[in-house]
């Protein structure tokens, strides 16, 4: 009898609170790997932290790190933000339009399109750093691509050796990340009711009319999500391009996160790097809030 009561009590508890139990690992991960590091980084940003000291590592509390960012290092900081924003604007525009166009092509009901989807998604399985090193071997001064050019009697292309060619090169490498967005577009396109396309065809609407009148409006929720994530990811660009820095035209790859990394792990200026991180956090937060403020064009469905 007591066993049955305990079992029924456990079932009642699990029915009411079982979902919370499943969330505990995620909550612990967020607390340990996100909230606690953010709190510590905020403390670091307002002091002169020195990890080489055994005692009294947190000294000289104040805003001196932010005064340095907006004072003596203001020009360097603005240059990093300019490089980052220029990259973000270009890569978001090209990446979203390009990946959406590829998704439209792969959404067609044609024979063999499933194989194209698999082949096109394969680059996403390669880690960012490994992919960057692979592209570096291909686009280096004496890399695979330039070896082919020289064998043909042509001059090698200065991918990273000239400042004016660095930016087009990294935009070209951005195509490597299109498959991830393409999968998201395809998933959203599959949710568009076929009845809408059938009705449009009966009314004489062609492919382009259906695309601009049905497909794009019905996928605005995913466009909004992709825009938010693209802004956040583009402003934090690091792993995909830091391995490409080889001492030549590094100013063209001096993204803000690269600057933070070098401050923390090259120059060991932990507090300065933490302050830069919080400046970037505020910038991303303001831009995200602005995007949400102007999201009236997003269609969430009939229940929204």
C-alpha positions as CSV (number, residue, x, y, z in Angstrom):
1,X,0.0,0.0,0.0
2,X,2.8,2.4,1.0
3,X,4.6,1.4,-2.2
4,X,1.6,2.3,-4.4
5,X,1.3,5.6,-2.6
6,X,4.9,6.4,-3.2
7,X,4.7,5.4,-6.8
8,X,1.6,7.5,-7.4
9,X,3.2,10.4,-5.6
10,X,6.3,10.1,-7.8
11,X,4.1,10.0,-11.0
12,X,2.3,13.1,-9.8
13,X,5.6,14.9,-9.1
14,X,7.0,13.8,-12.5
15,X,3.9,14.9,-14.3
16,X,4.0,18.4,-12.8
17,X,7.8,19.0,-12.6
18,X,9.3,16.5,-15.0
19,X,9.8,19.1,-17.6
20,X,11.8,21.2,-15.2
21,X,14.1,18.2,-14.5
22,X,14.9,17.9,-18.2
23,X,15.7,21.6,-18.3
24,X,18.2,21.4,-15.4
25,X,21.3,20.5,-17.6
26,X,20.6,23.4,-19.9
27,X,20.0,25.8,-17.0
28,X,23.3,24.7,-15.4
29,X,25.1,25.1,-18.7
30,X,23.7,28.6,-19.1
31,X,24.6,29.6,-15.5
32,X,28.1,28.0,-15.5
33,X,29.2,28.9,-19.0
34,X,27.3,32.1,-19.7
35,X,26.0,34.0,-16.6
36,X,29.0,33.5,-14.3
37,X,31.6,34.4,-17.0
38,X,29.6,37.5,-17.9
39,X,29.5,38.6,-14.2
40,X,33.3,38.0,-13.8
41,X,34.0,39.8,-17.1
42,X,32.0,42.8,-15.9
43,X,34.1,42.9,-12.7
44,X,37.3,42.6,-14.8
45,X,36.2,45.5,-16.9
46,X,36.1,47.9,-13.9
47,X,39.5,47.0,-12.5
48,X,43.1,46.2,-13.3
49,X,43.0,42.4,-13.2
50,X,46.3,40.6,-13.2
51,X,46.1,36.8,-13.2
52,X,49.9,36.5,-12.5
53,X,49.4,37.6,-8.9
54,X,48.5,35.0,-6.3
55,X,46.8,37.6,-4.1
56,X,45.0,40.9,-4.7
57,X,44.3,40.3,-8.4
58,X,41.5,42.8,-8.6
59,X,43.0,46.3,-8.0
60,X,42.3,49.9,-8.9
61,X,38.5,49.7,-9.4
62,X,37.2,52.4,-11.9
63,X,36.4,53.2,-15.5
64,X,40.0,53.5,-16.7
65,X,39.6,50.7,-19.2
66,X,36.6,52.4,-20.9
67,X,38.5,55.7,-20.8
68,X,41.3,54.0,-22.7
69,X,38.9,52.6,-25.2
70,X,37.2,55.9,-25.9
71,X,40.4,57.9,-25.3
72,X,43.9,56.9,-26.4
73,X,42.7,53.8,-28.3
74,X,39.6,55.4,-29.8
75,X,40.9,55.5,-33.3
76,X,42.1,51.8,-33.2
77,X,38.8,50.7,-31.7
78,X,36.8,52.6,-34.3
79,X,38.9,51.1,-37.0
80,X,38.1,47.6,-35.7
81,X,34.4,48.4,-35.5
82,X,34.5,49.9,-39.0
83,X,36.1,46.7,-40.4
84,X,33.6,44.6,-38.5
85,X,30.5,46.6,-39.6
86,X,31.7,46.7,-43.2
87,X,32.1,42.9,-43.2
88,X,28.8,42.5,-41.4
89,X,26.8,44.6,-43.9
90,X,28.3,43.0,-46.9
91,X,28.2,39.4,-45.7
92,X,24.7,39.6,-44.4
93,X,23.3,41.1,-47.6
94,X,25.2,38.7,-49.8
95,X,24.8,35.7,-47.6
96,X,21.1,36.0,-47.0
97,X,20.2,36.7,-50.6
98,X,22.6,34.0,-51.9
99,X,21.5,31.3,-49.5
100,X,17.9,32.1,-50.1
101,X,18.3,31.9,-53.8
102,X,20.1,28.5,-53.4
103,X,17.2,27.3,-51.2
104,X,14.7,28.4,-53.8
105,X,16.6,26.3,-56.4
106,X,16.8,23.3,-54.1
107,X,13.1,23.6,-53.2
108,X,12.1,22.6,-56.7
109,X,10.4,19.3,-57.2
110,X,12.9,18.0,-59.7
111,X,14.7,14.7,-60.0
112,X,18.0,14.4,-58.1
113,X,17.5,17.6,-56.1
114,X,18.0,15.7,-52.8
115,X,21.5,14.7,-53.9
116,X,22.3,18.4,-54.5
117,X,21.1,19.3,-51.0
118,X,23.4,16.7,-49.5
119,X,26.4,17.8,-51.5
120,X,25.8,21.5,-50.9
121,X,25.5,20.9,-47.1
122,X,28.7,18.9,-46.8
123,X,31.0,22.0,-46.2
124,X,29.0,22.7,-43.0
125,X,30.4,19.5,-41.5
126,X,33.9,21.0,-41.5
127,X,34.8,23.1,-38.4
128,X,35.4,26.8,-38.9
129,X,39.1,26.8,-38.0
130,X,39.8,23.7,-40.2
131,X,37.9,25.3,-43.1
132,X,39.9,28.5,-42.7
133,X,43.2,26.6,-42.8
134,X,42.0,24.7,-45.8
135,X,41.1,28.0,-47.6
136,X,44.4,29.5,-46.5
137,X,46.3,26.6,-48.2
138,X,44.2,27.2,-51.4
139,X,44.4,31.0,-51.5
140,X,47.9,31.5,-50.0
141,X,50.6,33.3,-52.1
142,X,52.0,29.9,-53.1
143,X,48.8,28.0,-52.6
144,X,46.9,25.6,-54.8
145,X,45.0,28.3,-56.8
146,X,48.1,30.5,-57.5
147,X,50.1,27.4,-58.4
148,X,47.6,26.7,-61.2
149,X,47.8,30.3,-62.3
150,X,51.6,30.3,-62.4
151,X,51.5,27.0,-64.3
152,X,49.4,28.6,-66.9
153,X,51.8,31.5,-67.2
154,X,49.6,34.0,-65.3
155,X,50.5,36.2,-62.4
156,X,49.4,35.0,-58.9
157,X,46.4,36.7,-57.4
158,X,47.2,38.7,-54.3
159,X,44.5,37.3,-52.0
160,X,46.0,38.6,-48.7
161,X,49.2,40.5,-49.8
162,X,47.3,43.6,-51.0
163,X,44.9,45.6,-48.8
164,X,42.4,46.1,-51.7
165,X,42.0,42.3,-52.3
166,X,41.7,41.1,-48.7
167,X,38.0,42.2,-48.3
168,X,36.8,40.6,-51.6
169,X,38.6,37.4,-50.6
170,X,37.0,37.1,-47.2
171,X,33.6,37.8,-48.8
172,X,34.2,34.9,-51.2
173,X,35.1,32.7,-48.3
174,X,31.8,33.6,-46.7
175,X,30.0,31.4,-49.3
176,X,31.3,28.5,-47.2
177,X,28.7,29.3,-44.6
178,X,25.7,29.5,-46.9
179,X,24.6,25.8,-46.5
180,X,23.7,26.3,-42.8
181,X,21.3,29.1,-43.7
182,X,20.0,27.2,-46.8
183,X,18.8,24.4,-44.5
184,X,16.8,26.9,-42.4
185,X,15.2,28.5,-45.5
186,X,14.2,25.1,-46.9
187,X,12.6,24.1,-43.6
188,X,10.5,27.2,-43.7
189,X,9.6,26.9,-47.3
190,X,8.3,23.4,-46.7
191,X,5.8,24.9,-44.3
192,X,4.2,27.1,-46.9
193,X,0.8,25.4,-47.8
194,X,0.7,23.9,-51.3
195,X,-2.9,25.1,-51.7
196,X,-1.6,28.7,-52.0
197,X,0.6,27.8,-54.9
198,X,-2.1,25.8,-56.6
199,X,-4.5,28.7,-56.3
200,X,-1.9,31.1,-57.7
201,X,-1.3,28.8,-60.6
202,X,-5.1,28.7,-61.3
203,X,-5.0,32.5,-61.4
204,X,-2.2,32.4,-63.9
205,X,0.6,33.5,-61.6
206,X,4.1,32.5,-62.8
207,X,7.1,31.3,-60.7
208,X,8.5,34.8,-60.0
209,X,5.1,36.1,-59.0
210,X,4.6,33.1,-56.6
211,X,8.0,33.7,-55.2
212,X,7.5,37.4,-54.4
213,X,3.8,37.2,-53.5
214,X,3.8,33.9,-51.6
215,X,7.1,32.4,-50.7
216,X,8.9,35.5,-49.5
217,X,6.0,36.9,-47.4
218,X,5.3,33.5,-45.9
219,X,9.0,33.1,-44.8
220,X,9.4,36.5,-43.3
221,X,9.5,35.0,-39.8
222,X,12.6,33.0,-40.8
223,X,14.0,36.0,-42.6
224,X,13.7,37.9,-39.3
225,X,15.4,35.1,-37.3
226,X,18.2,34.8,-39.9
227,X,18.7,38.6,-39.8
228,X,19.0,38.7,-36.0
229,X,21.4,35.7,-35.9
230,X,23.4,37.0,-38.9
231,X,23.9,40.4,-37.2
232,X,25.0,38.7,-34.0
233,X,27.3,36.3,-35.7
234,X,28.8,38.8,-38.1
235,X,29.7,41.2,-35.4
236,X,31.4,38.4,-33.5
237,X,33.4,37.0,-36.4
238,X,36.6,35.5,-35.3
239,X,37.3,31.8,-35.8
240,X,36.8,31.8,-39.6
241,X,39.4,34.5,-40.3
242,X,41.9,34.7,-37.4
243,X,43.9,31.8,-38.8
244,X,44.3,33.8,-42.1
245,X,46.3,36.5,-40.3
246,X,49.9,35.9,-41.4
247,X,51.5,39.3,-40.7
248,X,50.4,40.8,-44.0
249,X,47.6,43.4,-44.1
250,X,46.4,42.4,-40.6
251,X,44.6,45.7,-40.3
252,X,42.1,44.5,-42.9
253,X,41.3,41.5,-40.7
254,X,41.4,43.4,-37.4
255,X,37.8,42.6,-36.4
256,X,36.7,43.7,-33.0
257,X,36.7,40.2,-31.6
258,X,40.2,39.6,-33.0
259,X,41.2,42.8,-31.2
260,X,39.6,41.4,-28.0
261,X,41.4,38.1,-28.4
262,X,44.8,39.7,-29.0
263,X,44.3,42.0,-26.0
264,X,43.4,39.1,-23.7
265,X,45.6,36.2,-24.9
266,X,48.5,37.9,-26.7
267,X,49.0,41.0,-24.6
268,X,47.4,39.5,-21.4
269,X,45.4,42.7,-20.8
270,X,42.4,40.8,-19.4
271,X,40.5,43.9,-18.0
272,X,40.9,45.8,-21.3
273,X,39.6,42.8,-23.3
274,X,36.6,42.5,-20.9
275,X,35.8,46.2,-21.3
276,X,36.0,45.8,-25.1
277,X,33.7,42.8,-24.9
278,X,31.1,44.8,-23.0
279,X,31.2,47.6,-25.5
280,X,30.6,45.0,-28.2
281,X,27.8,43.5,-26.1
282,X,26.0,46.9,-25.8
283,X,26.4,47.5,-29.6
284,X,24.9,44.2,-30.5
285,X,22.1,44.7,-27.9
286,X,21.2,48.1,-29.4
287,X,21.2,46.8,-33.0
288,X,19.1,43.8,-32.0
289,X,16.6,46.0,-30.2
290,X,16.4,48.3,-33.3
291,X,15.6,45.2,-35.5
292,X,12.9,44.0,-33.1
293,X,11.5,47.6,-33.0
294,X,11.1,47.6,-36.8
295,X,9.7,44.0,-37.2
296,X,6.1,44.9,-38.2
297,X,6.8,43.4,-41.6
298,X,7.2,39.9,-40.1
299,X,4.3,37.4,-40.7
300,X,4.0,34.8,-37.9
301,X,0.8,33.2,-39.1
302,X,-2.9,33.5,-38.5
303,X,-2.7,33.0,-34.7
304,X,-0.1,35.8,-34.3
